[in-house]
Amino acid sequence: MEIRQPSVAGTLESSDVMITVEPGDKGIELEIESIVEKQFGREIRRTIMGTLQSLDVRNAKIRAVDKGALDCTIRARIKTAVYRAAGKTAYDWRA
């Protein structure tokens, strides 16, 4: 999926994650800021990268500011931000 414009999904509330997606041209550039990074940083990265791969996103700048979100919340926020950034209005939540 091609990222065409910047987008944001999520909040900075407890148990949520704010995802910012921007167009990129150097593969996936991922920046994570998390209150639980020492404990779950690898799993957060794996969840984000897996979701991007399932959506066929190859070039994008991703910033995640995590406040202790569960994996399902991270996946939902990534999908929402990517669909918004790609200009899609029909969502396939199974992907």
DSSP file (Angstrom, degrees, kcal/mol; ACC not computed):
  #  RESIDUE AA STRUCTURE BP1 BP2  ACC     N-H-->O    O-->H-N    N-H-->O    O-->H-N    TCO  KAPPA ALPHA  PHI   PSI    X-CA   Y-CA   Z-CA
    1    1 A M              0   0    0      0, 0.0    57,-0.5     0, 0.0     2,-0.5   0.000 360.0 360.0 360.0 136.0    0.0    0.0    0.0
    2    2 A E        -     0   0    0     84,-0.1     2,-0.6    55,-0.1    58,-0.1  -0.737 360.0-139.5 -90.8 128.4    1.3    3.4   -0.9
    3    3 A I        +     0   0    0     56,-0.5    83,-0.2    -2,-0.5    21,-0.2  -0.773  28.2 169.2 -85.9 120.8    1.5    6.1    1.8
    4    4 A R        +     0   0    0     81,-2.2    82,-0.2    -2,-0.6    -1,-0.2   0.698  57.8  12.4-107.1 -25.2    0.4    9.4    0.2
    5    5 A Q  S    S-     0   0    0     80,-1.5    -1,-0.3    17,-0.0    82,-0.1  -0.969  83.5 -87.4-150.5 159.0   -0.1   11.8    3.1
    6    6 A P        +     0   0    0      0, 0.0     2,-0.3     0, 0.0    16,-0.2  -0.388  48.3 173.5 -67.9 149.1    0.6   12.1    6.8
    7    7 A S  E     -A   21   0A   0     14,-2.2    14,-2.5    -2,-0.1     2,-0.3  -0.982  18.7-152.6-152.6 162.5   -1.9   10.7    9.2
    8    8 A V  E     +A   20   0A   0     -2,-0.3     2,-0.3    12,-0.2    12,-0.2  -0.989   9.9 179.8-137.5 143.9   -2.4   10.1   12.9
    9    9 A A  E     +A   19   0A   0     10,-2.1    10,-3.2    -2,-0.3     2,-0.1  -0.993  47.8  23.0-142.1 142.7   -4.4    7.5   14.8
   10   10 A G        -     0   0    0     -2,-0.3     2,-0.2     8,-0.2     8,-0.2  -0.383  68.6-101.4 100.9-179.1   -4.8    7.1   18.6
   11   11 A T        -     0   0    0      6,-0.3    56,-0.1     2,-0.1    54,-0.1  -0.779  21.9-113.8-135.5 177.6   -4.3    9.2   21.7
   12   12 A L  S    S+     0   0    0     -2,-0.2     3,-0.1     5,-0.1     2,-0.1   0.091  74.1 123.9-102.1  20.6   -1.8    9.8   24.4
   13   13 A E  S >  S-     0   0    0      1,-0.1     3,-1.4     2,-0.1    54,-0.2  -0.365  76.6 -78.3 -75.4 160.3   -4.1    8.4   27.0
   14   14 A S  T 3  S+     0   0    0      1,-0.3    54,-0.2    -2,-0.1    -1,-0.1  -0.319 117.9  18.2 -58.1 139.8   -3.1    5.6   29.3
   15   15 A S  T 3  S+     0   0    0     52,-2.7    55,-0.4     1,-0.3    -1,-0.3   0.668 110.7  95.6  69.9  20.4   -3.3    2.1   27.6
   16   16 A D    <   -     0   0    0     -3,-1.4    51,-2.7    51,-0.2    53,-0.5  -0.757  60.7-142.5-127.8 176.8   -3.4    3.7   24.1
   17   17 A V  E     - B   0  66A   0     -2,-0.2     2,-0.6    49,-0.2    -6,-0.3  -0.995   8.0-142.3-142.2 137.5   -0.8    4.4   21.4
   18   18 A M  E     - B   0  65A   0     47,-2.3    47,-2.4    -2,-0.3     2,-0.5  -0.912  20.6-165.2-102.0 120.6   -0.5    7.4   19.1
   19   19 A I  E     -AB   9  64A   0    -10,-3.2   -10,-2.1    -2,-0.6     2,-0.5  -0.912   5.8-168.8-108.6 127.4    0.7    6.3   15.6
   20   20 A T  E     -AB   8  63A   0     43,-2.6    43,-2.3    -2,-0.5     2,-0.4  -0.972   5.4-169.9-114.0 129.0    1.9    8.8   13.1
   21   21 A V  E     +AB   7  62A   0    -14,-2.5   -14,-2.2    -2,-0.5    41,-0.2  -0.972   9.0 171.5-121.0 132.0    2.5    7.7    9.5
   22   22 A E  E     - B   0  61A   0     39,-2.2    39,-2.6    -2,-0.4   -19,-0.1  -0.945  40.8 -89.4-133.8 156.0    4.2    9.7    6.8
   23   23 A P  E     + B   0  60A   0      0, 0.0     2,-0.3     0, 0.0    37,-0.2  -0.336  50.6 175.3 -61.1 147.3    5.4    9.0    3.3
   24   24 A G        -     0   0    0     35,-0.6   -21,-0.1   -21,-0.2     3,-0.1  -0.923  31.8-159.4-145.6 169.6    8.9    7.7    3.1
   25   25 A D  S    S+     0   0    0     -2,-0.3     3,-0.1    35,-0.1    34,-0.1   0.231  79.6  71.5-137.5  13.7   11.3    6.4    0.4
   26   26 A K  S    S-     0   0    0      1,-0.6     2,-0.2    34,-0.0    33,-0.1  -0.205 106.4 -95.9-123.5  40.3   13.9    4.3    2.4
   27   27 A G  S    S-     0   0    0     -3,-0.1    33,-2.0     2,-0.1     2,-0.6  -0.499  82.9 -18.1  78.3-153.9   11.8    1.3    3.5
   28   28 A I  E     -c   60   0A   0     31,-0.2     2,-0.7    -2,-0.2    33,-0.2  -0.810  59.2-168.3 -92.6 119.1   10.2    1.4    6.9
   29   29 A E  E     -c   61   0A   0     31,-2.8    33,-3.2    -2,-0.6     2,-0.5  -0.932  14.6-171.1-106.3 110.3   11.6    3.9    9.3
   30   30 A L  E     -c   62   0A   0     -2,-0.7     2,-0.4    31,-0.2    33,-0.2  -0.896  14.2-178.5-114.0 127.5   10.3    3.1   12.7
   31   31 A E  E     -c   63   0A   0     31,-2.5    33,-2.8    -2,-0.5     2,-0.4  -0.990   9.5-169.7-122.2 126.0   10.6    5.2   15.9
   32   32 A I  E     -c   64   0A   0     -2,-0.4     2,-0.5    31,-0.2    33,-0.2  -0.963  13.0-179.5-121.5 131.4    9.1    4.0   19.1
   33   33 A E  E     +c   65   0A   0     31,-3.0    33,-3.1    -2,-0.4     2,-0.4  -0.988  22.9 163.7-123.9 118.4    8.7    5.8   22.4
   34   34 A S  E >   -c   66   0A   0     -2,-0.5     3,-1.0    31,-0.2     4,-0.2  -0.991  46.9-142.5-142.5 143.8    7.1    3.7   25.1
   35   35 A I  T 3  S+     0   0    0     31,-1.3     3,-0.1    -2,-0.4    32,-0.1   0.635 112.5  39.8 -74.9 -12.8    6.7    3.7   28.8
   36   36 A V  T 3> S+     0   0    0     30,-0.1     4,-3.1     1,-0.1     3,-0.3   0.004  77.4 123.1-121.4  27.1    7.2   -0.1   28.7
   37   37 A E  H <> S+     0   0    0     -3,-1.0     4,-2.3     1,-0.2     5,-0.3   0.869  71.0  54.7 -60.8 -39.2    9.9   -0.2   26.1
   38   38 A K  H  4 S+     0   0    0     -4,-0.2    -1,-0.2     1,-0.2     4,-0.1   0.890 119.0  33.5 -63.1 -37.9   12.4   -2.1   28.3
   39   39 A Q  H  4 S+     0   0    0     -3,-0.3    -2,-0.2     1,-0.1    -1,-0.2   0.884 139.3  13.2 -83.6 -40.4    9.9   -4.9   29.0
   40   40 A F  H  X S+     0   0    0     -4,-3.1     4,-2.6     1,-0.1     5,-0.2   0.225  84.0 115.3-126.7  13.3    8.0   -5.0   25.7
   41   41 A G  H  X S+     0   0    0     -4,-2.3     4,-2.4    -5,-0.3     5,-0.2   0.884  81.8  48.3 -55.8 -44.3    9.9   -3.0   23.1
   42   42 A R  H  > S+     0   0    0     -5,-0.3     4,-2.6     1,-0.2    -1,-0.2   0.907 112.9  48.1 -64.6 -40.8   10.7   -6.0   20.9
   43   43 A E  H  > S+     0   0    0      2,-0.2     4,-2.5     1,-0.2    -2,-0.2   0.886 110.8  50.8 -68.0 -38.6    7.1   -7.2   20.9
   44   44 A I  H  X S+     0   0    0     -4,-2.6     4,-2.5     2,-0.2    -2,-0.2   0.942 112.6  46.7 -61.6 -47.5    5.8   -3.7   20.1
   45   45 A R  H  X S+     0   0    0     -4,-2.4     4,-2.8    -5,-0.2     5,-0.3   0.916 112.4  50.1 -60.1 -44.4    8.2   -3.5   17.2
   46   46 A R  H  X S+     0   0    0     -4,-2.6     4,-2.4     1,-0.2    -1,-0.2   0.900 111.2  48.9 -62.8 -41.8    7.2   -7.0   16.0
   47   47 A T  H  X S+     0   0    0     -4,-2.5     4,-2.0     2,-0.2    -2,-0.2   0.925 114.0  45.5 -64.3 -45.3    3.5   -6.1   16.2
   48   48 A I  H  X S+     0   0    0     -4,-2.5     4,-2.4     2,-0.2    -2,-0.2   0.947 115.6  45.4 -64.1 -49.1    4.0   -2.9   14.2
   49   49 A M  H  X S+     0   0    0     -4,-2.8     4,-2.4     1,-0.2    -2,-0.2   0.888 112.7  51.3 -64.6 -39.2    6.2   -4.5   11.5
   50   50 A G  H  X S+     0   0    0     -4,-2.4     4,-2.2    -5,-0.3    -1,-0.2   0.896 110.9  48.1 -64.1 -40.4    3.9   -7.5   11.2
   51   51 A T  H  X S+     0   0    0     -4,-2.0     4,-1.3     2,-0.2    -2,-0.2   0.909 111.6  49.4 -67.5 -42.2    0.9   -5.3   10.7
   52   52 A L  H  <>S+     0   0    0     -4,-2.4     5,-2.5     1,-0.2     4,-0.3   0.904 111.0  50.7 -62.4 -40.5    2.7   -3.1    8.1
   53   53 A Q  H ><5S+     0   0    0     -4,-2.4     3,-1.4     1,-0.2    -2,-0.2   0.911 107.2  52.7 -63.9 -42.3    3.8   -6.3    6.3
   54   54 A S  H 3<5S+     0   0    0     -4,-2.2    -1,-0.2     1,-0.3    -2,-0.2   0.781 111.2  48.0 -65.1 -25.2    0.2   -7.6    6.2
   55   55 A L  T 3<5S-     0   0    0     -4,-1.3    -1,-0.3    -3,-0.2    -2,-0.2   0.398 113.7-121.1 -92.4   0.7   -0.9   -4.3    4.7
   56   56 A D  T < 5 +     0   0    0     -3,-1.4     2,-0.6    -4,-0.3    -3,-0.2   0.880  52.7 162.3  59.4  42.1    1.9   -4.4    2.1
   57   57 A V      < +     0   0    0     -5,-2.5    -1,-0.2     1,-0.2     3,-0.1  -0.837   7.0 164.5 -90.8 121.7    3.4   -1.1    3.3
   58   58 A R        +     0   0    0     -2,-0.6     2,-0.4   -57,-0.5    -1,-0.2   0.691  62.3  36.9-111.5 -26.7    7.0   -0.9    2.0
   59   59 A N  S    S+     0   0    0    -58,-0.4   -35,-0.6   -33,-0.1   -56,-0.5  -0.960  76.4 115.8-134.3 115.4    8.0    2.7    2.4
   60   60 A A  E     -Bc  23  28A   0    -33,-2.0   -31,-2.8    -2,-0.4     2,-0.6  -0.961  54.4-123.8-170.0 154.1    6.9    4.9    5.3
   61   61 A K  E     -Bc  22  29A   0    -39,-2.6   -39,-2.2    -2,-0.3     2,-0.4  -0.954  35.0-171.1-104.5 121.8    8.0    6.8    8.4
   62   62 A I  E     -Bc  21  30A   0    -33,-3.2   -31,-2.5    -2,-0.6     2,-0.4  -0.948  11.2-174.6-119.3 131.7    6.2    5.5   11.5
   63   63 A R  E     -Bc  20  31A   0    -43,-2.3   -43,-2.6    -2,-0.4     2,-0.5  -0.994   5.2-170.1-125.0 126.9    6.3    7.0   14.9
   64   64 A A  E     -Bc  19  32A   0    -33,-2.8   -31,-3.0    -2,-0.4     2,-0.7  -0.970   9.5-171.1-118.6 123.5    4.7    5.2   17.8
   65   65 A V  E     -Bc  18  33A   0    -47,-2.4   -47,-2.3    -2,-0.5     2,-0.4  -0.919  21.9-164.0-112.1 102.9    4.2    6.9   21.2
   66   66 A D  E     -Bc  17  34A   0    -33,-3.1   -31,-1.3    -2,-0.7   -49,-0.2  -0.708  26.2-177.9 -98.9 135.5    3.0    4.1   23.4
   67   67 A K  S    S-     0   0    0    -51,-2.7   -52,-2.7    -2,-0.4   -51,-0.2  -0.143  78.8 -62.9-118.4  34.7    1.3    4.5   26.8
   68   68 A G  S    S+     0   0    0    -53,-0.2   -51,-0.1   -54,-0.2     2,-0.1   0.781  77.6 174.1  93.7  30.4    1.0    0.7   27.5
   69   69 A A        -     0   0    0    -53,-0.5   -53,-0.2     1,-0.1    -1,-0.2  -0.368  30.7-117.2 -71.6 147.5   -1.3   -0.3   24.7
   70   70 A L     >  -     0   0    0    -55,-0.4     4,-2.2     1,-0.1     3,-0.4  -0.377  31.5-104.6 -74.0 161.8   -2.2   -4.0   24.1
   71   71 A D  H  > S+     0   0    0      1,-0.2     4,-2.7     2,-0.2     5,-0.2   0.883 121.2  55.2 -56.7 -41.4   -1.2   -5.6   20.8
   72   72 A C  H  > S+     0   0    0      1,-0.2     4,-2.0     2,-0.2    -1,-0.2   0.864 108.7  48.5 -63.2 -34.7   -4.8   -5.5   19.5
   73   73 A T  H  > S+     0   0    0     -3,-0.4     4,-2.5     2,-0.2    -1,-0.2   0.905 110.3  50.8 -70.0 -42.1   -4.8   -1.7   20.1
   74   74 A I  H  X S+     0   0    0     -4,-2.2     4,-2.5     2,-0.2    -2,-0.2   0.938 111.3  48.3 -60.1 -47.2   -1.5   -1.3   18.4
   75   75 A R  H  X S+     0   0    0     -4,-2.7     4,-2.6     1,-0.2    -1,-0.2   0.920 112.1  49.0 -59.8 -44.8   -2.7   -3.3   15.3
   76   76 A A  H  X S+     0   0    0     -4,-2.0     4,-2.4     1,-0.2    -1,-0.2   0.906 112.4  47.5 -63.4 -42.2   -5.9   -1.3   15.1
   77   77 A R  H  X S+     0   0    0     -4,-2.5     4,-2.6     2,-0.2     5,-0.2   0.905 112.3  49.4 -67.4 -40.7   -4.1    2.1   15.4
   78   78 A I  H  X S+     0   0    0     -4,-2.5     4,-2.7    -5,-0.2     5,-0.2   0.951 112.4  47.8 -61.2 -49.0   -1.6    1.1   12.7
   79   79 A K  H  X S+     0   0    0     -4,-2.6     4,-2.7     1,-0.2     5,-0.2   0.922 113.3  47.7 -59.3 -45.3   -4.3   -0.1   10.3
   80   80 A T  H  X S+     0   0    0     -4,-2.4     4,-2.3    -5,-0.2    -1,-0.2   0.934 113.8  46.3 -62.2 -47.3   -6.3    3.1   10.8
   81   81 A A  H  X S+     0   0    0     -4,-2.6     4,-2.5     2,-0.2    -2,-0.2   0.900 114.1  48.5 -63.8 -40.8   -3.3    5.4   10.3
   82   82 A V  H  X S+     0   0    0     -4,-2.7     4,-1.9    -5,-0.2     6,-0.2   0.936 111.4  48.8 -66.3 -46.5   -2.1    3.5    7.2
   83   83 A Y  H  X>S+     0   0    0     -4,-2.7     5,-2.4    -5,-0.2     4,-0.5   0.916 113.8  47.4 -60.2 -41.9   -5.6    3.5    5.6
   84   84 A R  H ><5S+     0   0    0     -4,-2.3     3,-1.0    -5,-0.2    -1,-0.2   0.923 111.9  49.8 -63.1 -44.0   -5.9    7.2    6.3
   85   85 A A  H 3<5S+     0   0    0     -4,-2.5   -81,-2.2     1,-0.3   -80,-1.5   0.784 111.4  49.1 -67.1 -27.4   -2.4    7.9    4.9
   86   86 A A  H 3<5S-     0   0    0     -4,-1.9    -1,-0.3   -83,-0.2    -2,-0.2   0.505 113.7-117.9 -89.1  -5.2   -3.2    5.9    1.8
   87   87 A G  T <<5 +     0   0    0     -3,-1.0     2,-0.3    -4,-0.5    -3,-0.2   0.721  60.3 154.2  76.9  20.9   -6.5    7.7    1.2
   88   88 A K      < +     0   0    0     -5,-2.4    -1,-0.2    -6,-0.2    -2,-0.1  -0.619  26.4 179.4 -84.3 140.8   -8.6    4.5    1.6
   89   89 A T        +     0   0    0     -2,-0.3     2,-0.5     1,-0.1    -1,-0.1   0.532  66.5  71.0-114.0 -13.5  -12.1    4.8    2.8
   90   90 A A  S    S-     0   0    0     -7,-0.1     2,-0.4     2,-0.0    -1,-0.1  -0.925  73.1-153.7-106.1 125.7  -13.0    1.1    2.7
   91   91 A Y        -     0   0    0     -2,-0.5     2,-0.7    -3,-0.1     3,-0.1  -0.816  16.3-160.9-105.6 136.9  -11.4   -0.9    5.4
   92   92 A D    >   -     0   0    0     -2,-0.4     3,-1.3     1,-0.1    -2,-0.0  -0.866  12.9-178.7-108.8  92.6  -10.5   -4.7    5.4
   93   93 A W  T 3  S+     0   0    0     -2,-0.7    -1,-0.1     1,-0.3   -14,-0.1   0.571  72.6  71.1 -73.4  -7.9  -10.1   -5.3    9.1
   94   94 A R  T 3         0   0    0      1,-0.2    -1,-0.3    -3,-0.1    -2,-0.0   0.772 360.0 360.0 -75.5 -25.8   -9.2   -9.0    8.5
   95   95 A A    <         0   0    0     -3,-1.3    -1,-0.2   -40,-0.0    -2,-0.1   0.498 360.0 360.0 -63.5 360.0   -5.8   -8.0    7.0
